[in-house]
Amino acid sequence: MIEAVGLRKVYPLKQREVVALDGVDLHVEQGEIFGVVGQSGAGKSTLLRCVNLLERPTSGTVSVDGRELTALPAAGLRRARRGIGMVHQHFALLSSRTVAANVAFPLEIAGVPRARRAARVGELLELVGLADKAKAYPAQLSGGQKQRVGIARALASDPKVLLSDEATSALDPATTESILELLRDLNHQLGLTILLITHEMDVIKRICDSAAIMENGSFREAGKVLDLIGTPDSLLAASLFPLPATDVPDAVALTYPRSFDEPLMSELTRRFDVDVNVLGGAVENVAGTSVGRLNVQVRGANRGAALRFLSDKGLLVREAGR
């Protein structure tokens, strides 16, 4: 649905050039939520603006829904942007307009007749849970409600792609949770493809199907979240799903990147005659799937064979002290 190849963005200054994007390749599949995480200045916002060509890349190509945006003339680009919604960090609502009028604004610009605008606005406010706030003004809303208005407005033109620019960074934890649930619900109900940028690993963990770590204008790592969790030495897995170190001798850290019906620890002791001592663990929901982590002590002559057995079963096995 979103395909960017070799994206490079350079800002020329008087004495030097600033490279904001340095050869980024991005592939977002139809219907998935793709998160880009990184610190401030990593290039995340520039990447998002280049995807809808609010910023034109210095080089590289961007395609959305099969159309190469970087090759379109101005009129064609304006039409293509109607299929791309944008949710902003600080809401960007018009204070002099009611909630309904804010949501209707892009429809007015597009020349949609008044009756159709009113019907569409009613549908959208119902969808985001603000049907009773249609006549309110932004100053009368909470931060979460303002962001819901922003999301409704972004959906006004019935886009296939939604871009989210740090949509939850200005919200408290409980409100963040509700907005993330809304985005996931919209992804499921409408088949929306969502590209979001964030500096919060918890956002990636809660709703993203795929993710990338961005640093100094390029991706250090990218892929399906569950695949990365099961990949040795994955940067994203280490940040997203850290396993506490322990100084217990012969301890290993196990990550279960999927659910298992088999009693693996019991089988380990029977098959390899090793002693297994569970030191601690937890189960968390990642990308809609339960992922387990466990620190265990494995001792015995067949310890090496036992750990290879766990690896062959698909568990990520690491020495816990590392």
N, C-alpha and C positions, 0 to 999 in steps of 0.2 A: 504493500500500500504506500509506504514511504521508502524511497531509495535515494540515498545521497552517495556520490562517488567522488573521492579525492577532493573534498571540500577544503578550500583554503581561503582565509579571510585575513588580509593585511591592512592595517590602518597606518597610512604614512603620516609621520610627524615631522617637525622641522629638522630635527637632528638624527632621528632614527625611525625605524619601522616597528610597529607592534604586531606580532603575529597572534591573532586571536584564535584562528583555526588552522591546524597544520596537517592537512591530508586526512580528514575524517571520512570514513566509510560507515554509513548507517543503513541498516535494513530493518524495517518494521513491518511485520506481517499483518495482513488484514485481520481485524478483530482482536488484536492483542494490545496489552498495555506495556509500553516500553519506557523504562525510567533511565534517565541519565543523572548520575550522582557525582558530585565533586565539590571542592571548596570554592569560595568566591574567587573570581578571576580565572577559573579553569577554562572558560569558553562556552559554558552551558547556554547562557542566554543568547549569545551570538549564534550558536548553532540553531536554536529555536527560531530566531528571526530569519536566518538563512533558509530554513525549511519553507517558510511561506513568502520568502523573498522580500520581507520588509528590509532586510539587508541583502544586497546582491553580493554573492561570494566573489572573491578575486579570481578564483578558478574552481573547476569542478562542476558537477551537474546535480540537480535536484529534480526528482520525479515524484509526483503524488497521484495515486489512482491511475497510473499508466501514462500520465502526461508529463513531459519534461518542462517544468516551470521555467527553468533557466533559458529555454529556447523560445518562450512565448513573447509576442509583442505585448505592449501595455494593456490593450483592450482584452486580449486573451487571458492575461495574467489576472486582471480584475475579475473576470468570470470564474477563473479557476479558484480564486481565493474564497468564493462563496461556498465551496465545498470544504473549507478549512475553518474551524472555529478556534477562537483564542480566549483563554482564561488567564487573567492577569493577577499578579501577586497582590496588588493594592486595589483591586476591584474595578477601578477606572469607571465608576458610575457617574452619571450626570446629576448633580445635586438638585438641580431645579426641576427634574422630571420625577414623576412617580415611578414606582417599581414597574408597573405595566408599561409606562412610556419608555423606560430604559430598555426593556426587553423588545419593545416594538421598534426601537430606533433603527437597527439594521434593515428591518423590513420596509420602513419608510424610505430609506436610502435606495433600496432596490425597487421602489415603486409598486409595492404590493398594495392592492386596494384595502380600504379601511376595514371592511367587514371580514376579509380574510386575515388581516393583521390581528384583529380582536380575537378571532377564533384561535389563531395560532398562539397568541400570548396566553390565553386561558389554558390551552393544553400544556404549554411549557411551565407555567407557574404551578399547575397541578403536579407535573412531573417532578419538580424540584421541591415540592412540599410548601409552597408559598402562596397558595390560592387565596388565602385570607389577607395577604399583604399587598394586593394589587394597587390599592390607592395610597399606600404609605410612601414616604419619601426616604431616601437613603439615610438621612440623619436619624431616622426613627428605628433603624435596624441594627441588630448586632453584627459583629464581624462575620459570623457564619452565615447569617441571612444575606448579607451583602454579597458574599461569595456565591451563594446559591443564585442570586439575581444575575451575577456575572456569568455563571454557567448556563442559565436559561437564555441569556442574550447570545452567548456563543453558539447555542443550538438553534437559534431562530431560523437560519437559512437551511436547516436540515443537513448539516455537514456530515461527511463520512469520516473526517479526521478531526480530532480535538487536540489542540496544543495547550499544555498547562505550564505556565511560567511561575514556579514556586507558589502554587495556589494555596498551600496550607502554612507557609512559613510565618504569616502574621497572625495565626490563630492559636488558641489555647489547645492543649492535648485533647480534651473531650470534643471540641468542635472540629479539630483536625480529623478525628476518627469518623465523625459523621460525614464530613466532606469526602473522605476516602471511600466510605461505603457508598455514597451517592455516585461517585465516579465509576466504581466497580459495577453498580447496578445499571448505570447508563451504558456501560460497555456491554453488559449482558443483554439488556432489553433492546437496545438500538443497534447492536453490532458495531459500535463506534470503535475506531482505532484511535488509541490515545498515546501521545508522546508527551511525557512530562519530565521536567527537570526539577531537581531537588538537591538539598545538601543533607537531607535526613535519611539515614539508612533504614529507619523504621518504615518510611513510605515505600521504599523498594520491597521490604519484607512483606508488607501487608497486601499490596495490590498488583505488583508488577509481575508479568509473565517473563519478560526479558529485561536486561539491564546492562548498562555500561558504566565503567568508572572513567571519568574524564580528568585529565591533568595536563596543564600547559598546552591546551588547545588540541589535544589528541586523545583517543581512547587507549587506555592502558589494557583494558580487558572488556570484552562484551560477549553476551550469549544468553541462553535461557537460564533463568535464575536457578532452577533445580539442577540443571547440568553443572553449573558452576559450583554449587554447593558440594557436589560429588566429585569435584576435580581437585587433585592434590595441588597445594601451593596456590590456589586461587585467591587473588587479592580481594575479590568481592566476597567470597565465602568467609575469609578471615575477618572482614569488617562487619559483614551482615550477620554472621552466625558464629561469634567467637566462642572458643572452648577454653574454659579456665585451666591454667597450667597447674600441675601438682608435682610435689617432690617425692611422692610415694614410689619406691622402686618398682620397675617393671609395669608401670601404669601406661595405658594407651587411651587416646581420645578417639571415640567412635562417632561418626556422623551417619545417621540413617537418612539418605536423601529420598526415601519413599517408605511407605508402610510395609511391614513384614508380618505375615501371619505365623511364621515359624518361630519356635522358641530357640533362638540362636545361641543364647548363653548356655542353656541346658545342653544343647547338642554339642557345643564346644567342649564342655567338661566330659561328656560321654565318649565322644569320638577321639579326642586327643589326650585325655587323661591329664588335663591341666586344672589348676585352681583358679577360679574367677571370683574376684571380689569387686562388687559394684561400689564405686566411691561417690558417685553423684550423677545427676542427669536431669534432663528436661525435654519436653516436647513442645514445639511451637508451630504455628501455622505460617507457612511461607508459600507465597504464590498459590494460595488455596489448597495446599497439601500439608499434611502433618509431617514435620521433620523432627527427628529425635537426635539428641546428643547425649553421650554417655562417657564418663570416665570410669574405666575399669582397670583393675590390676590382674594381669594374666601371668601365672607362674607355672613352671614345669619344663621338663625336658623337651616337650613338643611345642613350646611357645611359638616358635617361628612358623611352624606348619599351621597352627591354630590361627594366627593372624593372617596368613595367606588365604585360609579358608574364608575368613570374614571379608577380605578384599574381593575374593572371587564371587561372593554373594552380593557384591555391590555396595558394601559399606566403605566409607572413607576412613582409613586407619592411620593414625599418626601417634608417634610417641608423645605422651601428654606433657612432658617437660619442655617440648620445643615451642 
